[in-house]
Amino acid sequence: MFSALVMGRWALASSMTGVVAAMLVLGQALPALVDDETLPGPRRTPTGPGKSGLTTLANAENVPTRRHSAAGSAAGALRARPLALGAADGGSLVCQLIDFEGLADGAPVGTVRGDPDVSFGPAWLALIDADAGGTGNFANEPSADTTAAFLSPLPDPIDFSAPVTEVHVWYSAAASSTPITLTAWDGPGGTGNVVDTALGTTVGTSFDGAPCSGDPLGAFCLWSPLAVIAAGDQIRSVTLGGVSGNAIGFDDLLVCRQPPVFGGCCLDNADGLTTTEPDCTLLGGTWLGDDTIFLGTNLGFAMTGSAGTPRLCSTGTLQPDTSVALRLDRALPFTTTALIIGLSSLEIPFKGGVLVPAPFIIVAGLPVDGSGALAIMANWPAGFPPGFELYFQHWTTDAAGPKNLVASNAQRWTTP
């Protein structure tokens, strides 16, 4: 078994090296290139007795035992559901909804994959409605049967892998857990500056007098919305204050960000700034698609360099034997860059910026052309399983960086 795992890792490394080599060879062969849904409303369904804890397994001291009785997946299996919503200013937002459905009763929520990823600390657990075979003492939940809760005295922060603009959530709280404060921060883990706060004062439990009942069971039966909103993508984490363990539940977390700030890639546009297809075609370029069909998910973390903010974009379908392209522009002209490729996200401070990929392959010394661009193209090979992920980020030599290096935004590719 051990030798098989080792061989699998080397096989993957060999395959990825082949992809990178093919991309570089093709690049060198082409010198011109080298250079409605809204937040669901709570249901209102009648009848049923209640208990004082959010989980029906809570004992007299309100310290719950736990079991994994209802069907579902373990932590890390969730993916957020993408949505497109209107913004308060009349613009549009790119949103994703996390409804917690699919997790097992009592399982850690973990990291929910999406754009961006949303990470819940170990205190956060999934609870399935007792009416659906779980241990949750709730009713009228905004979506299906699963909610999120924490049973420890205080919840962990919720972190976003890239900054977001808005965070909305529905909550149902006992009187002992109100008022609650939702706070948005511009740093991870509830650090940095406060961006926005929201206060929730609604009591949602029938045993505290809330005007609701079970469906047919469940005492946490009245759900209310709560939201924090920033002026642009500033929110890196949110925290909850004034709450008590096993006395408040959450559902339908909606996370929204601004649309990507750049358009598609024009492979041989001399200035590297064209963001519309007609302009690219007029210049005789090859258009690599707009934001809606980018191959990669933009993870952010670009730094400001001498020529602006380096931009990494990509296109393709990741179907076997189809072409893929990765293009860097807005980098310092006539310098060199290192392409970092990883199998997972690291996101650690590095050289005054954030290194996103956990380095698996590093291709150093790549030449940036006189327009500040570098394009790499290749055919995507067969053999990668669905859901396989790769992370990319360029680090370019540039005296404008704190340590003479400037990072591009990172990209994540996921095979279909």
C-alpha positions in Angstrom: 0.0 0.0 0.0 2.8 2.4 0.9 4.7 1.7 -2.3 1.5 2.2 -4.4 0.9 5.6 -2.8 4.5 6.7 -3.5 4.2 5.6 -7.1 0.9 7.5 -7.4 2.5 10.7 -6.2 5.5 10.3 -8.6 3.1 9.5 -11.5 1.2 12.7 -10.7 4.4 14.7 -10.6 5.5 13.2 -13.9 2.1 14.0 -15.5 2.1 17.6 -14.2 5.7 18.1 -15.3 4.7 16.9 -18.8 1.9 19.5 -18.9 4.2 22.3 -17.8 6.9 21.2 -20.2 4.3 21.0 -23.1 3.1 24.5 -22.1 6.6 25.9 -22.2 7.5 24.2 -25.5 4.4 25.5 -27.1 5.1 29.0 -25.7 8.6 28.9 -27.1 7.2 27.8 -30.5 5.0 30.9 -30.5 7.3 33.8 -29.7 4.5 36.3 -30.1 2.7 34.6 -27.2 5.6 34.1 -24.9 6.4 37.4 -24.7 -32.6 34.0 -9.0 -32.5 33.3 -6.8 -32.8 35.3 -3.6 -32.3 34.2 0.0 -35.0 31.6 0.7 -37.5 32.8 3.2 -38.3 30.7 6.2 -41.2 28.3 6.1 -44.0 28.7 8.6 -45.4 25.3 9.5 -47.3 24.4 12.6 -47.3 22.3 15.8 -44.9 20.5 18.1 -43.3 20.4 21.6 -39.9 21.9 22.3 -36.8 21.5 24.4 -34.3 24.0 25.7 -31.2 23.0 23.7 -30.7 23.3 20.0 -29.9 19.6 19.8 -32.4 17.2 21.3 -29.6 15.2 22.9 -28.8 18.0 25.3 -28.9 16.8 28.9 -30.2 18.7 31.9 -26.9 20.7 32.2 -27.3 21.7 28.5 -24.1 19.9 27.6 -24.9 17.7 24.6 -23.7 14.3 23.8 -23.2 13.7 20.1 -24.0 11.0 17.6 -23.8 10.7 13.8 -27.2 9.1 13.2 -28.5 10.8 10.1 -27.1 10.2 6.7 -24.7 12.6 5.1 -21.1 13.4 4.2 -18.1 14.1 6.4 -16.6 17.6 6.6 -15.0 19.0 3.5 -17.6 17.4 1.1 -19.7 20.5 0.6 -19.6 22.8 -2.3 -21.3 26.2 -2.3 -24.1 26.8 -4.8 -23.3 29.8 -7.1 -25.9 32.6 -7.5 -26.1 36.0 -9.2 -27.8 38.7 -7.3 -28.4 42.4 -7.7 -26.5 44.8 -5.4 -28.0 47.7 -3.5 -26.3 50.2 -5.8 -28.0 48.7 -8.8 -24.9 46.7 -9.9 -24.5 43.0 -9.7 -22.8 40.6 -7.2 -21.4 37.1 -7.6 -22.8 35.1 -4.7 -22.8 31.6 -3.4 -25.3 29.9 -1.0 -24.2 27.4 1.7 -27.3 25.5 3.0 -25.3 22.8 4.8 -27.4 20.1 3.2 -25.5 16.8 2.6 -23.4 16.9 5.9 -24.0 14.1 8.4 -25.7 14.9 11.7 -23.0 16.2 14.2 -20.3 16.3 11.5 -17.9 19.3 11.4 -18.8 21.7 8.7 -15.1 22.2 7.8 -14.2 24.1 4.6 -16.9 24.6 2.0 -15.4 24.8 -1.5 -16.5 27.6 -3.7 -15.4 31.0 -5.0 -14.2 31.9 -2.4 -13.8 28.9 -0.1 -15.5 29.4 3.3 -13.8 27.8 6.3 -15.6 27.0 9.6 -13.5 26.3 12.6 -13.8 22.9 14.5 -16.6 24.2 16.8 -19.0 24.4 13.9 -21.2 21.3 13.4 -24.0 20.3 11.2 -27.4 19.4 12.7 -30.2 17.6 10.9 -33.8 18.2 11.9 -35.1 15.6 14.3 -38.1 15.2 12.0 -35.6 14.0 9.3 -33.8 11.5 11.6 -31.2 13.9 13.1 -30.8 15.5 16.5 -31.7 19.1 15.7 -34.4 20.7 17.9 -35.5 23.1 15.2 -38.3 23.8 12.8 -39.2 25.9 9.8 -35.5 26.1 8.8 -35.0 28.2 5.6 -33.9 25.3 3.5 -34.5 21.5 3.7 -33.3 19.7 6.9 -29.7 20.7 7.8 -28.4 23.7 9.7 -25.1 24.8 11.4 -24.5 25.3 15.1 -21.8 25.2 17.7 -22.0 23.5 21.0 -18.9 24.9 22.7 -19.2 28.2 24.7 -18.0 30.3 21.7 -17.9 29.7 18.0 -14.8 29.9 15.8 -14.6 32.6 13.2 -15.7 32.0 9.7 -12.9 32.7 7.2 -13.1 33.5 3.4 -10.2 32.5 1.1 -10.6 35.8 -0.7 -12.3 39.0 0.4 -16.0 39.4 0.0 -18.5 42.3 0.0 -21.6 40.9 1.8 -22.4 38.1 4.2 -26.0 37.2 5.0 -27.3 34.5 7.3 -30.5 33.3 8.9 -30.5 32.6 12.7 -32.8 31.2 15.3 -31.8 31.9 18.9 -32.9 31.3 22.4 -33.3 34.3 24.8 -30.1 33.2 26.5 -28.2 33.8 23.2 -29.5 37.3 22.3 -28.7 39.9 21.4 -26.0 38.6 19.0 -23.4 40.6 17.1 -22.2 39.6 13.7 -18.9 41.4 13.0 -17.0 41.6 9.7 -13.2 41.9 9.7 -10.7 42.8 7.0 -8.3 40.2 8.4 -8.5 36.4 8.8 -9.7 34.8 12.0 -11.5 37.9 13.3 -8.4 40.1 13.1 -7.6 43.5 11.6 -10.1 46.3 11.3 -13.9 46.1 11.8 -15.6 46.5 8.5 -19.3 46.3 9.6 -21.4 45.0 12.4 -25.0 43.8 12.7 -27.1 43.2 15.8 -29.7 40.5 16.1 -32.3 40.8 18.8 -35.0 38.4 17.7 -35.8 35.5 20.1 -36.7 32.4 18.0 -37.7 29.7 20.5 -41.2 28.7 21.4 -40.2 28.0 25.0 -39.1 31.7 25.2 -42.4 32.9 23.8 -41.6 33.2 20.1 -44.8 33.2 17.9 -44.0 29.9 16.2 -44.3 26.1 16.6 -42.7 22.9 15.3 -43.1 21.2 12.0 -44.3 19.0 13.8 -41.3 19.0 16.3 -38.7 21.6 17.1 -38.5 24.5 19.5 -36.1 26.8 17.5 -38.8 27.7 15.1 -38.5 31.4 14.2 -35.7 32.4 11.8 -34.5 36.0 11.2 -32.0 37.5 8.8 -28.7 39.1 9.7 -26.2 40.7 7.3 -22.9 42.7 7.2 -22.1 44.7 4.1 -18.8 46.4 3.0 -18.0 49.0 0.3 -16.3 46.5 -2.0 -14.5 43.2 -1.3 -13.1 43.9 2.1 -14.5 41.1 4.4 -12.0 38.3 5.1 -13.7 36.8 8.2 -16.8 37.2 10.4 -17.2 36.5 14.1 -20.2 36.2 16.4 -20.5 37.8 19.8 -23.0 37.5 22.7 -24.0 34.0 21.8 -24.1 30.8 23.9 -23.3 27.3 22.8 -26.3 25.0 22.0 -28.6 28.0 22.0 -28.5 29.4 18.5 -28.7 27.8 15.0 -27.8 29.2 11.5 -28.8 28.4 8.0 -28.4 29.6 4.4 -25.2 31.5 4.6 -25.0 33.7 1.6 -21.6 35.2 0.6 -21.3 37.8 -2.1 -18.4 39.4 -3.8 -17.8 41.9 -6.6 -17.6 40.6 -10.2 -14.0 40.1 -11.3 -12.4 43.4 -12.2 -10.8 42.2 -15.4 -12.3 40.8 -18.6 -10.9 38.0 -20.8 -7.4 37.5 -22.1 -6.2 38.7 -25.5 -3.2 36.5 -26.3 -1.3 38.9 -28.5 -2.6 42.3 -27.6 0.5 44.4 -27.3 -0.5 46.5 -24.3 -2.0 43.5 -22.4 -5.0 45.6 -21.3 -7.7 44.7 -23.8 -10.8 43.4 -22.0 -13.4 43.2 -24.8 -13.6 40.7 -27.6 -14.2 43.2 -30.5 -11.0 45.1 -29.5 -9.0 41.9 -29.4 -10.3 40.7 -32.8 -9.6 44.1 -34.4 -6.0 43.7 -33.3 -5.8 40.2 -34.8 -5.6 38.6 -31.4 -7.0 35.3 -30.0 -9.7 35.9 -27.4 -9.6 33.5 -24.4 -13.1 34.2 -23.1 -14.8 36.5 -20.6 -15.2 36.1 -16.9 -18.1 33.7 -17.2 -16.1 31.1 -19.0 -12.7 31.4 -17.3 -11.2 28.1 -16.7 -9.8 29.1 -13.4 -11.4 30.5 -10.3 -9.8 33.8 -9.3 -8.6 33.6 -5.7 -7.1 37.1 -5.5 -4.0 38.1 -3.5 -2.3 40.1 -6.3 0.3 42.7 -5.2 0.9 46.1 -6.8 4.0 46.3 -8.9 5.8 48.8 -11.1 3.5 48.3 -14.0 0.3 47.9 -12.1 -1.3 44.8 -10.6 -0.1 41.6 -12.3 -3.1 39.7 -13.7 -3.3 35.9 -14.2 -6.1 34.5 -16.3 -6.8 31.2 -18.0 -9.1 29.4 -20.3 -10.0 25.9 -21.3 -12.4 23.1 -20.3 -9.9 20.6 -18.8 -11.5 17.9 -20.9 -8.9 15.3 -22.1 -6.8 16.4 -25.1 -8.2 19.9 -25.2 -6.2 23.1 -25.1 -5.6 25.2 -22.0 -3.9 28.6 -21.7 -2.5 30.5 -18.8 -1.6 34.2 -19.3 0.2 36.7 -17.2 0.0 40.4 -18.0 0.5 43.8 -16.3 3.9 42.5 -15.0 7.1 44.5 -15.1 8.4 44.3 -18.7 11.6 42.4 -19.5 11.9 40.7 -16.2 11.6 37.1 -15.1 8.8 35.3 -13.2 8.4 32.0 -11.4 5.2 30.0 -11.9 4.2 28.3 -8.6 1.9 25.2 -9.1 0.3 23.5 -6.1 -2.1 20.7 -5.4 -3.7 22.6 -2.5 -4.0 26.1 -1.1 -1.4 27.3 1.5 -2.1 31.0 1.8 0.8 32.0 4.0 2.6 35.4 4.3 5.6 35.4 1.9 7.9 38.2 0.7 5.3 40.9 1.7 2.4 39.2 0.0 0.5 35.9 0.2 1.8 32.6 -1.3 -1.4 30.8 -2.3 -0.3 27.4 -3.8 1.4 24.9 -1.6 4.4 24.5 -3.9 4.5 21.2 -5.8 6.2 22.4 -9.0 8.1 25.7 -9.3 9.1 26.8 -12.9 11.5 29.6 -12.4 13.2 32.0 -14.8 10.3 32.4 -17.2 10.8 35.5 -19.4 8.3 38.4 -19.3 8.1 40.2 -22.7 8.2 43.9 -23.4 4.5 44.4 -22.8 4.7 42.7 -19.4 3.1 39.5 -20.5 3.8 35.8 -20.6 1.4 33.2 -22.2 1.7 29.5 -21.8 -0.5 27.0 -23.8 -0.7 23.2 -23.9 -3.1 20.3 -24.4 -4.6 19.0 -21.2 -3.9 15.2 -20.8 -6.3 12.4 -19.9 -6.1 10.7 -16.5 -7.1 13.3 -14.0 -10.1 12.4 -11.9 -13.2 14.7 -11.5 -12.7 17.3 -8.8 -8.9 17.3 -9.1 -7.5 20.8 -8.2 -4.5 22.7 -9.2 -3.4 26.1 -7.9 -1.3 28.6 -9.9 0.4 31.9 -9.0 3.2 34.0 -10.6 5.9 35.7 -8.5 7.7 38.3 -10.7 11.0 40.0 -10.0 10.1 43.7 -9.4 11.8 46.3 -7.1 8.3 47.7 -6.3 7.6 44.7 -4.1 8.6 44.8 -0.4 11.1 42.0 -1.0 11.8 42.7 -4.7 9.0 40.3 -5.7 5.4 40.9 -6.8 2.7 38.3 -6.8 -0.1 37.9 -9.3 -3.6 36.8 -8.3 -3.8 33.1 -7.8 -6.0 30.7 -9.9 -7.6 27.4 -9.0 -8.4 24.9 -11.8 -10.8 22.1 -11.0 -11.4 19.2 -13.4 -15.0 18.5 -14.3 
